[in-house]
Amino acid sequence: MINKNKGCYAENLAVCWLQEKNYFVFKACQTQSAVDLVAVDPITFKTRLFDVKTENKRKDGSSISRVPRIKNKNIQIILVDLKTKKCRIVEPKQGVVWS
């Protein structure tokens, strides 16, 4: 699978995953946007912004760290493992200061 298709596939998996968690999900219109998905909780109307990344591993099996396209504490990363088709939200590391 070519890289562009991997990104689209990962984004679609993330949309389905968020919808399974009862979020309303909206995809970005721009291809180079800092935000890939906007999710809204239907009960509290709390909005969450996500940047979707595919999970990659080094040859030794350790995960490669991913950061958002822009440094904004409101944007969270969803890592998608294309082999297992599982998603997870990456919690910000302790001690990281966004400037």
Secondary structure, DSSP 8 states (H G I E B T S, - for coil): --HHHHHHHHHHHHHHHHHHTT-EEEE-SSTT-S-SEEEE-TTT--EEEEEEEE--B-TTS-B-----SS--TTEEEEEEETTTTEEEEE---TT----
